[in-house]
């Protein structure tokens, strides 16, 4: 790969990993604070629970993006254990192509979902709209679509974007 592309890829990987760590730590701190306030003070902060639910969504999709990047995603690889040589290469490419197709469909469906949330002005919590918090869904599936498609088109080491 060219040096500028490598720098961009490295930056994206670092940003994904950093966001996952920050979200997980923030979610744990908020959850512990909410539990402590409820047990010690008999009350909590109303916006913490919905924010934690949103954080779980973001953590799940960023984790899926990282899993796809690293090749540690959920896979049914029964055939890979029994097939060798060129056929293994073909089966891997077909599996990645199917995964890219499914993720592309999910990307499109999630774009429509977020757009509907925008049109209907669905609230997340308080006066805040839900759609900005849900943008991770189409972003996540789009990134996974690209990564699976690259695994179809490029040699395995170059496809780890």
Helices and strands as residue ranges (DSSP letters): H 3-41, H 46-70, G 79-81, H 86-119, E 123-125, E 128-129, H 131-153
